[in-house]
């Protein structure tokens, strides 16, 4: 019988499998920044200029090239450049990056999420 896992366990497992990147290195790296926060978080806290926004709950459908709602910007990166995933603090991004990894993407989690991005003095727009 398998042991039940908490969200904390799932995030820890994802972090163990997925590379992390500092906000500065993600900003300078030229990869696609994918923001998996909810729309209201973007309007309240701002957004990273040029980032692709797909809420965490819609990720799998948008990342699957065979899905009727596939996001062409994201699916174009499959087997291509790195996708650096951002959320508010890093937990949802770790889960999302682990999912993308299983779907054939090269994904990393941006350490500390938008909070760390802002503290690093990197651009955020309304």
C-alpha positions, 0 to 999 in steps of 0.5 A: 500500500502506498503512503499518502503524500501532502502538498509539501511532500509533492513539492519536495519530490518535484524539487528533487527532480527539477533544476532550480534557477535564480531569478537573475539567471532566468532573466538573463538566460533567454529561455521562456518564462512561464508564469503559472499564477492565477489571473487575479495574482497578476493584476494584484502583484504585477507580471514579468514583462514578456512572460507567458501566463498559463494558470497552473490548473490549465498547464497540461492542456496548454502544454500538450500539442495534441490538445485543442487548447494547446498554447503554440508559444509553449508547445514550440519550446518542447524539445527546445529552449528551457522553460523557466517556471514562476509562481508567487513563491516557488511551490506551484512552479516546482509542481508545474516544472515537474509536470512539464519535464514529464511532458518532454520539456526542459523546465526549471523552477525560478527560486523564490518566485515573483517575490525573489524576482522583485527583490532582485530588482528585476522588471515587473509591470502592472 
